[in-house]
Amino acid sequence: MKEDLVENAELPQIGRARVVRSGDDVTLIAYSAMLACAREAAEQLARDGISAEIIDLRTLAPLDMATIAARSPKHIAP
C-alpha cells in the first residue's frame, strides 16, 4: 500500500477517526491496511445498490468512540 505525500499536509489527530466515504445504508469501520479492503467492499456494495459509508479509525488507542457512535446509530434497528 503506497500513497503520495502532500507537501505541508496537515497531520492527522491522534484518536480522531475520519469519514472516508459517505453512505446511507451501512457503515464499514476499518483500520490501517483494512481500509483498502473496506473501499473495495464499498465499491462492490455500490454495484449491488447499497450505499456504504467508510470510517477510517486511524488509531485504536485512543479509539474515537464519539465518531463511531455518531455515525453508526442510523443503522441500528429500534
PyMOL Python script that loads the backbone (N, CA, C, O; Angstrom):
from pymol import cmd

cmd.read_pdbstr("""\
ATOM      1  N   MET A   1       0.856  -1.169   0.000  1.00  0.00           N
ATOM      2  CA  MET A   1       0.000   0.000   0.000  1.00  0.00           C
ATOM      3  C   MET A   1       0.899   1.227   0.000  1.00  0.00           C
ATOM      4  O   MET A   1       1.755   1.385   0.871  1.00  0.00           O
ATOM      5  N   LYS A   2       0.695   2.095  -0.986  1.00  0.00           N
ATOM      6  CA  LYS A   2       1.523   3.281  -1.129  1.00  0.00           C
ATOM      7  C   LYS A   2       0.658   4.471  -1.479  1.00  0.00           C
ATOM      8  O   LYS A   2      -0.260   4.375  -2.293  1.00  0.00           O
ATOM      9  N   GLU A   3       0.962   5.592  -0.857  1.00  0.00           N
ATOM     10  CA  GLU A   3       0.269   6.829  -1.183  1.00  0.00           C
ATOM     11  C   GLU A   3       1.293   7.940  -1.286  1.00  0.00           C
ATOM     12  O   GLU A   3       2.288   7.943  -0.561  1.00  0.00           O
ATOM     13  N   ASP A   4       1.054   8.890  -2.190  1.00  0.00           N
ATOM     14  CA  ASP A   4       1.938  10.036  -2.309  1.00  0.00           C
ATOM     15  C   ASP A   4       1.700  10.980  -1.142  1.00  0.00           C
ATOM     16  O   ASP A   4       0.568  11.169  -0.695  1.00  0.00           O
ATOM     17  N   LEU A   5       2.792  11.572  -0.655  1.00  0.00           N
ATOM     18  CA  LEU A   5       2.690  12.550   0.421  1.00  0.00           C
ATOM     19  C   LEU A   5       2.503  13.939  -0.166  1.00  0.00           C
ATOM     20  O   LEU A   5       3.140  14.302  -1.154  1.00  0.00           O
ATOM     21  N   VAL A   6       1.636  14.695   0.446  1.00  0.00           N
ATOM     22  CA  VAL A   6       1.381  16.062   0.012  1.00  0.00           C
ATOM     23  C   VAL A   6       2.248  16.988   0.845  1.00  0.00           C
ATOM     24  O   VAL A   6       2.298  16.868   2.069  1.00  0.00           O
ATOM     25  N   GLU A   7       2.933  17.917   0.177  1.00  0.00           N
ATOM     26  CA  GLU A   7       3.761  18.861   0.920  1.00  0.00           C
ATOM     27  C   GLU A   7       2.891  19.705   1.839  1.00  0.00           C
ATOM     28  O   GLU A   7       1.791  20.114   1.467  1.00  0.00           O
ATOM     29  N   ASN A   8       3.391  19.959   3.032  1.00  0.00           N
ATOM     30  CA  ASN A   8       2.706  20.783   4.032  1.00  0.00           C
ATOM     31  C   ASN A   8       1.327  20.239   4.399  1.00  0.00           C
ATOM     32  O   ASN A   8       0.445  20.998   4.798  1.00  0.00           O
ATOM     33  N   ALA A   9       1.144  18.943   4.266  1.00  0.00           N
ATOM     34  CA  ALA A   9      -0.142  18.336   4.622  1.00  0.00           C
ATOM     35  C   ALA A   9      -0.341  18.370   6.132  1.00  0.00           C
ATOM     36  O   ALA A   9       0.606  18.223   6.904  1.00  0.00           O
ATOM     37  N   GLU A  10      -1.581  18.563   6.531  1.00  0.00           N
ATOM     38  CA  GLU A  10      -1.909  18.566   7.951  1.00  0.00           C
ATOM     39  C   GLU A  10      -1.833  17.134   8.481  1.00  0.00           C
ATOM     40  O   GLU A  10      -2.373  16.216   7.864  1.00  0.00           O
ATOM     41  N   LEU A  11      -1.182  16.944   9.595  1.00  0.00           N
ATOM     42  CA  LEU A  11      -1.060  15.619  10.192  1.00  0.00           C
ATOM     43  C   LEU A  11      -2.373  15.234  10.861  1.00  0.00           C
ATOM     44  O   LEU A  11      -3.038  16.085  11.452  1.00  0.00           O
ATOM     45  N   PRO A  12      -2.753  13.964  10.776  1.00  0.00           N
ATOM     46  CA  PRO A  12      -3.995  13.537  11.426  1.00  0.00           C
ATOM     47  C   PRO A  12      -3.881  13.612  12.942  1.00  0.00           C
ATOM     48  O   PRO A  12      -2.809  13.397  13.507  1.00  0.00           O
ATOM     49  N   GLN A  13      -4.987  13.916  13.585  1.00  0.00           N
ATOM     50  CA  GLN A  13      -5.014  13.966  15.039  1.00  0.00           C
ATOM     51  C   GLN A  13      -5.038  12.551  15.596  1.00  0.00           C
ATOM     52  O   GLN A  13      -5.770  11.697  15.096  1.00  0.00           O
ATOM     53  N   ILE A  14      -4.245  12.301  16.625  1.00  0.00           N
ATOM     54  CA  ILE A  14      -4.256  11.008  17.294  1.00  0.00           C
ATOM     55  C   ILE A  14      -5.614  10.828  17.971  1.00  0.00           C
ATOM     56  O   ILE A  14      -6.099  11.731  18.653  1.00  0.00           O
ATOM     57  N   GLY A  15      -6.222   9.662  17.779  1.00  0.00           N
ATOM     58  CA  GLY A  15      -7.504   9.381  18.412  1.00  0.00           C
ATOM     59  C   GLY A  15      -8.692   9.978  17.706  1.00  0.00           C
ATOM     60  O   GLY A  15      -9.793   9.992  18.258  1.00  0.00           O
ATOM     61  N   ARG A  16      -8.499  10.474  16.494  1.00  0.00           N
ATOM     62  CA  ARG A  16      -9.591  11.105  15.748  1.00  0.00           C
ATOM     63  C   ARG A  16      -9.818  10.358  14.426  1.00  0.00           C
ATOM     64  O   ARG A  16      -8.965  10.395  13.540  1.00  0.00           O
ATOM     65  N   ALA A  17     -10.959   9.687  14.295  1.00  0.00           N
ATOM     66  CA  ALA A  17     -11.296   8.964  13.069  1.00  0.00           C
ATOM     67  C   ALA A  17     -11.729   9.948  11.991  1.00  0.00           C
ATOM     68  O   ALA A  17     -12.002  11.115  12.270  1.00  0.00           O
ATOM     69  N   ARG A  18     -11.787   9.454  10.744  1.00  0.00           N
ATOM     70  CA  ARG A  18     -12.277  10.302   9.662  1.00  0.00           C
ATOM     71  C   ARG A  18     -13.241   9.499   8.795  1.00  0.00           C
ATOM     72  O   ARG A  18     -13.082   8.294   8.605  1.00  0.00           O
ATOM     73  N   VAL A  19     -14.229  10.193   8.283  1.00  0.00           N
ATOM     74  CA  VAL A  19     -15.182   9.569   7.367  1.00  0.00           C
ATOM     75  C   VAL A  19     -14.566   9.669   5.979  1.00  0.00           C
ATOM     76  O   VAL A  19     -14.380  10.764   5.447  1.00  0.00           O
ATOM     77  N   VAL A  20     -14.251   8.512   5.399  1.00  0.00           N
ATOM     78  CA  VAL A  20     -13.596   8.446   4.099  1.00  0.00           C
ATOM     79  C   VAL A  20     -14.622   8.503   2.975  1.00  0.00           C
ATOM     80  O   VAL A  20     -14.362   9.060   1.908  1.00  0.00           O
ATOM     81  N   ARG A  21     -15.773   7.931   3.223  1.00  0.00           N
ATOM     82  CA  ARG A  21     -16.818   7.856   2.204  1.00  0.00           C
ATOM     83  C   ARG A  21     -18.169   7.941   2.900  1.00  0.00           C
ATOM     84  O   ARG A  21     -18.391   7.272   3.909  1.00  0.00           O
ATOM     85  N   SER A  22     -19.056   8.743   2.377  1.00  0.00           N
ATOM     86  CA  SER A  22     -20.397   8.862   2.939  1.00  0.00           C
ATOM     87  C   SER A  22     -21.303   7.793   2.346  1.00  0.00           C
ATOM     88  O   SER A  22     -21.136   7.392   1.194  1.00  0.00           O
ATOM     89  N   GLY A  23     -22.251   7.340   3.133  1.00  0.00           N
ATOM     90  CA  GLY A  23     -23.218   6.346   2.676  1.00  0.00           C
ATOM     91  C   GLY A  23     -24.408   6.309   3.605  1.00  0.00           C
ATOM     92  O   GLY A  23     -24.333   6.768   4.745  1.00  0.00           O
ATOM     93  N   ASP A  24     -25.516   5.759   3.112  1.00  0.00           N
ATOM     94  CA  ASP A  24     -26.760   5.783   3.875  1.00  0.00           C
ATOM     95  C   ASP A  24     -27.236   4.428   4.384  1.00  0.00           C
ATOM     96  O   ASP A  24     -28.049   4.369   5.307  1.00  0.00           O
ATOM     97  N   ASP A  25     -26.743   3.335   3.796  1.00  0.00           N
ATOM     98  CA  ASP A  25     -27.295   2.026   4.123  1.00  0.00           C
ATOM     99  C   ASP A  25     -26.501   1.247   5.165  1.00  0.00           C
ATOM    100  O   ASP A  25     -27.092   0.551   5.991  1.00  0.00           O
ATOM    101  N   VAL A  26     -25.193   1.348   5.143  1.00  0.00           N
ATOM    102  CA  VAL A  26     -24.339   0.563   6.035  1.00  0.00           C
ATOM    103  C   VAL A  26     -23.055   1.347   6.303  1.00  0.00           C
ATOM    104  O   VAL A  26     -22.618   2.141   5.470  1.00  0.00           O
ATOM    105  N   THR A  27     -22.455   1.117   7.474  1.00  0.00           N
ATOM    106  CA  THR A  27     -21.183   1.748   7.816  1.00  0.00           C
ATOM    107  C   THR A  27     -20.118   0.678   7.958  1.00  0.00           C
ATOM    108  O   THR A  27     -20.285  -0.282   8.710  1.00  0.00           O
ATOM    109  N   LEU A  28     -19.021   0.849   7.232  1.00  0.00           N
ATOM    110  CA  LEU A  28     -17.858  -0.036   7.342  1.00  0.00           C
ATOM    111  C   LEU A  28     -16.807   0.697   8.161  1.00  0.00           C
ATOM    112  O   LEU A  28     -16.469   1.843   7.862  1.00  0.00           O
ATOM    113  N   ILE A  29     -16.291   0.041   9.192  1.00  0.00           N
ATOM    114  CA  ILE A  29     -15.286   0.655  10.061  1.00  0.00           C
ATOM    115  C   ILE A  29     -13.989  -0.110   9.867  1.00  0.00           C
ATOM    116  O   ILE A  29     -13.942  -1.327  10.050  1.00  0.00           O
ATOM    117  N   ALA A  30     -12.922   0.617   9.492  1.00  0.00           N
ATOM    118  CA  ALA A  30     -11.658  -0.043   9.159  1.00  0.00           C
ATOM    119  C   ALA A  30     -10.485   0.665   9.822  1.00  0.00           C
ATOM    120  O   ALA A  30     -10.575   1.812  10.259  1.00  0.00           O
ATOM    121  N   TYR A  31      -9.380  -0.077   9.875  1.00  0.00           N
ATOM    122  CA  TYR A  31      -8.140   0.438  10.453  1.00  0.00           C
ATOM    123  C   TYR A  31      -6.963  -0.027   9.604  1.00  0.00           C
ATOM    124  O   TYR A  31      -6.905  -1.190   9.206  1.00  0.00           O
ATOM    125  N   SER A  32      -6.036   0.865   9.328  1.00  0.00           N
ATOM    126  CA  SER A  32      -4.778   0.550   8.659  1.00  0.00           C
ATOM    127  C   SER A  32      -5.000  -0.092   7.293  1.00  0.00           C
ATOM    128  O   SER A  32      -5.771   0.424   6.485  1.00  0.00           O
ATOM    129  N   ALA A  33      -4.328  -1.218   7.029  1.00  0.00           N
ATOM    130  CA  ALA A  33      -4.387  -1.862   5.715  1.00  0.00           C
ATOM    131  C   ALA A  33      -5.794  -2.327   5.355  1.00  0.00           C
ATOM    132  O   ALA A  33      -6.094  -2.504   4.174  1.00  0.00           O
ATOM    133  N   MET A  34      -6.649  -2.526   6.330  1.00  0.00           N
ATOM    134  CA  MET A  34      -8.023  -2.970   6.055  1.00  0.00           C
ATOM    135  C   MET A  34      -8.864  -1.872   5.405  1.00  0.00           C
ATOM    136  O   MET A  34      -9.961  -2.140   4.916  1.00  0.00           O
ATOM    137  N   LEU A  35      -8.356  -0.642   5.398  1.00  0.00           N
ATOM    138  CA  LEU A  35      -9.070   0.444   4.737  1.00  0.00           C
ATOM    139  C   LEU A  35      -9.214   0.152   3.243  1.00  0.00           C
ATOM    140  O   LEU A  35     -10.260   0.428   2.656  1.00  0.00           O
ATOM    141  N   ALA A  36      -8.176  -0.402   2.629  1.00  0.00           N
ATOM    142  CA  ALA A  36      -8.248  -0.758   1.205  1.00  0.00           C
ATOM    143  C   ALA A  36      -9.327  -1.820   0.973  1.00  0.00           C
ATOM    144  O   ALA A  36     -10.052  -1.757  -0.019  1.00  0.00           O
ATOM    145  N   CYS A  37      -9.433  -2.781   1.871  1.00  0.00           N
ATOM    146  CA  CYS A  37     -10.482  -3.811   1.769  1.00  0.00           C
ATOM    147  C   CYS A  37     -11.859  -3.190   1.929  1.00  0.00           C
ATOM    148  O   CYS A  37     -12.796  -3.575   1.229  1.00  0.00           O
ATOM    149  N   ALA A  38     -11.995  -2.241   2.834  1.00  0.00           N
ATOM    150  CA  ALA A  38     -13.280  -1.571   3.051  1.00  0.00           C
ATOM    151  C   ALA A  38     -13.684  -0.783   1.806  1.00  0.00           C
ATOM    152  O   ALA A  38     -14.861  -0.750   1.447  1.00  0.00           O
ATOM    153  N   ARG A  39     -12.719  -0.154   1.154  1.00  0.00           N
ATOM    154  CA  ARG A  39     -13.020   0.585  -0.085  1.00  0.00           C
ATOM    155  C   ARG A  39     -13.502  -0.372  -1.173  1.00  0.00           C
ATOM    156  O   ARG A  39     -14.473  -0.081  -1.872  1.00  0.00           O
ATOM    157  N   GLU A  40     -12.834  -1.499  -1.315  1.00  0.00           N
ATOM    158  CA  GLU A  40     -13.247  -2.498  -2.302  1.00  0.00           C
ATOM    159  C   GLU A  40     -14.647  -3.015  -1.989  1.00  0.00           C
ATOM    160  O   GLU A  40     -15.476  -3.168  -2.886  1.00  0.00           O
ATOM    161  N   ALA A  41     -14.901  -3.282  -0.712  1.00  0.00           N
ATOM    162  CA  ALA A  41     -16.223  -3.769  -0.304  1.00  0.00           C
ATOM    163  C   ALA A  41     -17.297  -2.722  -0.597  1.00  0.00           C
ATOM    164  O   ALA A  41     -18.388  -3.060  -1.056  1.00  0.00           O
ATOM    165  N   ALA A  42     -16.990  -1.456  -0.333  1.00  0.00           N
ATOM    166  CA  ALA A  42     -17.951  -0.379  -0.595  1.00  0.00           C
ATOM    167  C   ALA A  42     -18.260  -0.271  -2.086  1.00  0.00           C
ATOM    168  O   ALA A  42     -19.402  -0.021  -2.471  1.00  0.00           O
ATOM    169  N   GLU A  43     -17.241  -0.458  -2.922  1.00  0.00           N
ATOM    170  CA  GLU A  43     -17.459  -0.426  -4.367  1.00  0.00           C
ATOM    171  C   GLU A  43     -18.358  -1.579  -4.804  1.00  0.00           C
ATOM    172  O   GLU A  43     -19.262  -1.392  -5.619  1.00  0.00           O
ATOM    173  N   GLN A  44     -18.112  -2.760  -4.266  1.00  0.00           N
ATOM    174  CA  GLN A  44     -18.950  -3.923  -4.606  1.00  0.00           C
ATOM    175  C   GLN A  44     -20.381  -3.694  -4.129  1.00  0.00           C
ATOM    176  O   GLN A  44     -21.334  -3.974  -4.857  1.00  0.00           O
ATOM    177  N   LEU A  45     -20.532  -3.188  -2.916  1.00  0.00           N
ATOM    178  CA  LEU A  45     -21.866  -2.909  -2.393  1.00  0.00           C
ATOM    179  C   LEU A  45     -22.590  -1.881  -3.260  1.00  0.00           C
ATOM    180  O   LEU A  45     -23.791  -2.006  -3.503  1.00  0.00           O
ATOM    181  N   ALA A  46     -21.858  -0.863  -3.729  1.00  0.00           N
ATOM    182  CA  ALA A  46     -22.459   0.161  -4.586  1.00  0.00           C
ATOM    183  C   ALA A  46     -22.979  -0.466  -5.882  1.00  0.00           C
ATOM    184  O   ALA A  46     -24.049  -0.096  -6.365  1.00  0.00           O
ATOM    185  N   ARG A  47     -22.223  -1.415  -6.444  1.00  0.00           N
ATOM    186  CA  ARG A  47     -22.681  -2.107  -7.655  1.00  0.00           C
ATOM    187  C   ARG A  47     -23.956  -2.903  -7.385  1.00  0.00           C
ATOM    188  O   ARG A  47     -24.746  -3.156  -8.295  1.00  0.00           O
ATOM    189  N   ASP A  48     -24.145  -3.293  -6.133  1.00  0.00           N
ATOM    190  CA  ASP A  48     -25.350  -4.032  -5.732  1.00  0.00           C
ATOM    191  C   ASP A  48     -26.459  -3.121  -5.215  1.00  0.00           C
ATOM    192  O   ASP A  48     -27.481  -3.597  -4.719  1.00  0.00           O
ATOM    193  N   GLY A  49     -26.255  -1.816  -5.331  1.00  0.00           N
ATOM    194  CA  GLY A  49     -27.277  -0.855  -4.933  1.00  0.00           C
ATOM    195  C   GLY A  49     -27.286  -0.502  -3.459  1.00  0.00           C
ATOM    196  O   GLY A  49     -28.276   0.033  -2.960  1.00  0.00           O
ATOM    197  N   ILE A  50     -26.200  -0.791  -2.749  1.00  0.00           N
ATOM    198  CA  ILE A  50     -26.114  -0.498  -1.316  1.00  0.00           C
ATOM    199  C   ILE A  50     -25.102   0.630  -1.109  1.00  0.00           C
ATOM    200  O   ILE A  50     -23.963   0.543  -1.568  1.00  0.00           O
ATOM    201  N   SER A  51     -25.521   1.673  -0.425  1.00  0.00           N
ATOM    202  CA  SER A  51     -24.688   2.841  -0.169  1.00  0.00           C
ATOM    203  C   SER A  51     -23.910   2.649   1.136  1.00  0.00           C
ATOM    204  O   SER A  51     -24.499   2.623   2.217  1.00  0.00           O
ATOM    205  N   ALA A  52     -22.583   2.513   1.030  1.00  0.00           N
ATOM    206  CA  ALA A  52     -21.748   2.220   2.204  1.00  0.00           C
ATOM    207  C   ALA A  52     -20.903   3.425   2.617  1.00  0.00           C
ATOM    208  O   ALA A  52     -20.222   4.044   1.799  1.00  0.00           O
ATOM    209  N   GLU A  53     -20.969   3.729   3.886  1.00  0.00           N
ATOM    210  CA  GLU A  53     -20.107   4.740   4.476  1.00  0.00           C
ATOM    211  C   GLU A  53     -18.858   4.035   5.012  1.00  0.00           C
ATOM    212  O   GLU A  53     -18.938   2.902   5.486  1.00  0.00           O
ATOM    213  N   ILE A  54     -17.704   4.708   4.936  1.00  0.00           N
ATOM    214  CA  ILE A  54     -16.468   4.131   5.471  1.00  0.00           C
ATOM    215  C   ILE A  54     -15.893   5.079   6.515  1.00  0.00           C
ATOM    216  O   ILE A  54     -15.740   6.276   6.271  1.00  0.00           O
ATOM    217  N   ILE A  55     -15.574   4.517   7.692  1.00  0.00           N
ATOM    218  CA  ILE A  55     -14.878   5.266   8.740  1.00  0.00           C
ATOM    219  C   ILE A  55     -13.484   4.667   8.883  1.00  0.00           C
ATOM    220  O   ILE A  55     -13.334   3.466   9.102  1.00  0.00           O
ATOM    221  N   ASP A  56     -12.468   5.516   8.758  1.00  0.00           N
ATOM    222  CA  ASP A  56     -11.081   5.122   8.979  1.00  0.00           C
ATOM    223  C   ASP A  56     -10.737   5.482  10.417  1.00  0.00           C
ATOM    224  O   ASP A  56     -10.686   6.661  10.765  1.00  0.00           O
ATOM    225  N   LEU A  57     -10.500   4.475  11.257  1.00  0.00           N
ATOM    226  CA  LEU A  57     -10.232   4.733  12.675  1.00  0.00           C
ATOM    227  C   LEU A  57      -8.931   5.496  12.903  1.00  0.00           C
ATOM    228  O   LEU A  57      -8.838   6.286  13.843  1.00  0.00           O
ATOM    229  N   ARG A  58      -7.934   5.275  12.065  1.00  0.00           N
ATOM    230  CA  ARG A  58      -6.597   5.868  12.169  1.00  0.00           C
ATOM    231  C   ARG A  58      -5.820   5.368  13.378  1.00  0.00           C
ATOM    232  O   ARG A  58      -4.651   5.007  13.240  1.00  0.00           O
ATOM    233  N   THR A  59      -6.425   5.336  14.550  1.00  0.00           N
ATOM    234  CA  THR A  59      -5.757   4.817  15.747  1.00  0.00           C
ATOM    235  C   THR A  59      -6.727   3.933  16.526  1.00  0.00           C
ATOM    236  O   THR A  59      -7.941   4.132  16.480  1.00  0.00           O
ATOM    237  N   LEU A  60      -6.180   2.968  17.231  1.00  0.00           N
ATOM    238  CA  LEU A  60      -7.006   2.099  18.081  1.00  0.00           C
ATOM    239  C   LEU A  60      -6.960   2.525  19.532  1.00  0.00           C
ATOM    240  O   LEU A  60      -7.878   2.237  20.300  1.00  0.00           O
ATOM    241  N   ALA A  61      -5.893   3.211  19.911  1.00  0.00           N
ATOM    242  CA  ALA A  61      -5.757   3.709  21.281  1.00  0.00           C
ATOM    243  C   ALA A  61      -5.176   5.112  21.218  1.00  0.00           C
ATOM    244  O   ALA A  61      -3.997   5.270  20.900  1.00  0.00           O
ATOM    245  N   PRO A  62      -5.952   6.107  21.505  1.00  0.00           N
ATOM    246  CA  PRO A  62      -7.355   6.048  21.923  1.00  0.00           C
ATOM    247  C   PRO A  62      -8.283   5.806  20.728  1.00  0.00           C
ATOM    248  O   PRO A  62      -8.006   6.241  19.610  1.00  0.00           O
ATOM    249  N   LEU A  63      -9.371   5.114  20.987  1.00  0.00           N
ATOM    250  CA  LEU A  63     -10.375   4.810  19.979  1.00  0.00           C
ATOM    251  C   LEU A  63     -11.405   5.934  19.961  1.00  0.00           C
ATOM    252  O   LEU A  63     -11.899   6.342  21.013  1.00  0.00           O
ATOM    253  N   ASP A  64     -11.726   6.428  18.787  1.00  0.00           N
ATOM    254  CA  ASP A  64     -12.662   7.543  18.634  1.00  0.00           C
ATOM    255  C   ASP A  64     -14.107   7.038  18.681  1.00  0.00           C
ATOM    256  O   ASP A  64     -14.776   6.940  17.652  1.00  0.00           O
ATOM    257  N   MET A  65     -14.569   6.724  19.872  1.00  0.00           N
ATOM    258  CA  MET A  65     -15.931   6.222  20.049  1.00  0.00           C
ATOM    259  C   MET A  65     -16.983   7.270  19.695  1.00  0.00           C
ATOM    260  O   MET A  65     -18.092   6.916  19.297  1.00  0.00           O
ATOM    261  N   ALA A  66     -16.657   8.534  19.832  1.00  0.00           N
ATOM    262  CA  ALA A  66     -17.628   9.588  19.513  1.00  0.00           C
ATOM    263  C   ALA A  66     -18.000   9.541  18.034  1.00  0.00           C
ATOM    264  O   ALA A  66     -19.179   9.627  17.691  1.00  0.00           O
ATOM    265  N   THR A  67     -17.011   9.405  17.159  1.00  0.00           N
ATOM    266  CA  THR A  67     -17.299   9.334  15.723  1.00  0.00           C
ATOM    267  C   THR A  67     -18.046   8.048  15.394  1.00  0.00           C
ATOM    268  O   THR A  67     -19.006   8.065  14.623  1.00  0.00           O
ATOM    269  N   ILE A  68     -17.612   6.941  15.972  1.00  0.00           N
ATOM    270  CA  ILE A  68     -18.278   5.664  15.724  1.00  0.00           C
ATOM    271  C   ILE A  68     -19.737   5.743  16.164  1.00  0.00           C
ATOM    272  O   ILE A  68     -20.630   5.335  15.422  1.00  0.00           O
ATOM    273  N   ALA A  69     -19.980   6.256  17.349  1.00  0.00           N
ATOM    274  CA  ALA A  69     -21.346   6.352  17.876  1.00  0.00           C
ATOM    275  C   ALA A  69     -22.192   7.330  17.068  1.00  0.00           C
ATOM    276  O   ALA A  69     -23.375   7.080  16.837  1.00  0.00           O
ATOM    277  N   ALA A  70     -21.601   8.429  16.643  1.00  0.00           N
ATOM    278  CA  ALA A  70     -22.354   9.443  15.905  1.00  0.00           C
ATOM    279  C   ALA A  70     -22.741   8.956  14.514  1.00  0.00           C
ATOM    280  O   ALA A  70     -23.797   9.332  14.005  1.00  0.00           O
ATOM    281  N   ARG A  71     -21.909   8.127  13.892  1.00  0.00           N
ATOM    282  CA  ARG A  71     -22.149   7.704  12.527  1.00  0.00           C
ATOM    283  C   ARG A  71     -22.910   6.377  12.431  1.00  0.00           C
ATOM    284  O   ARG A  71     -23.509   6.093  11.394  1.00  0.00           O
ATOM    285  N   SER A  72     -22.897   5.575  13.469  1.00  0.00           N
ATOM    286  CA  SER A  72     -23.462   4.235  13.387  1.00  0.00           C
ATOM    287  C   SER A  72     -24.930   4.095  13.775  1.00  0.00           C
ATOM    288  O   SER A  72     -25.575   3.181  13.260  1.00  0.00           O
ATOM    289  N   PRO A  73     -25.508   4.919  14.633  1.00  0.00           N
ATOM    290  CA  PRO A  73     -26.876   4.677  15.094  1.00  0.00           C
ATOM    291  C   PRO A  73     -27.904   4.606  13.975  1.00  0.00           C
ATOM    292  O   PRO A  73     -28.945   3.971  14.144  1.00  0.00           O
ATOM    293  N   LYS A  74     -27.642   5.234  12.848  1.00  0.00           N
ATOM    294  CA  LYS A  74     -28.609   5.223  11.770  1.00  0.00           C
ATOM    295  C   LYS A  74     -28.851   3.807  11.241  1.00  0.00           C
ATOM    296  O   LYS A  74     -29.831   3.567  10.536  1.00  0.00           O
ATOM    297  N   HIS A  75     -27.962   2.875  11.579  1.00  0.00           N
ATOM    298  CA  HIS A  75     -28.066   1.519  11.071  1.00  0.00           C
ATOM    299  C   HIS A  75     -28.596   0.530  12.112  1.00  0.00           C
ATOM    300  O   HIS A  75     -28.742  -0.656  11.818  1.00  0.00           O
ATOM    301  N   ILE A  76     -28.879   1.000  13.303  1.00  0.00           N
ATOM    302  CA  ILE A  76     -29.355   0.120  14.372  1.00  0.00           C
ATOM    303  C   ILE A  76     -30.885   0.176  14.424  1.00  0.00           C
ATOM    304  O   ILE A  76     -31.476   1.247  14.563  1.00  0.00           O
ATOM    305  N   ALA A  77     -31.498  -0.974  14.313  1.00  0.00           N
ATOM    306  CA  ALA A  77     -32.968  -1.025  14.345  1.00  0.00           C
ATOM    307  C   ALA A  77     -33.473  -0.740  15.756  1.00  0.00           C
ATOM    308  O   ALA A  77     -32.852  -1.151  16.736  1.00  0.00           O
ATOM    309  N   PRO A  78     -34.605  -0.034  15.858  1.00  0.00           N
ATOM    310  CA  PRO A  78     -35.153   0.281  17.192  1.00  0.00           C
ATOM    311  C   PRO A  78     -35.664  -0.939  17.916  1.00  0.00           C
ATOM    312  O   PRO A  78     -36.150  -0.831  19.041  1.00  0.00           O
TER     313      PRO A  78
END
""", "prot")
cmd.dss("prot")
cmd.show_as("cartoon", "prot")
cmd.util.cbc("prot")
cmd.orient("prot")
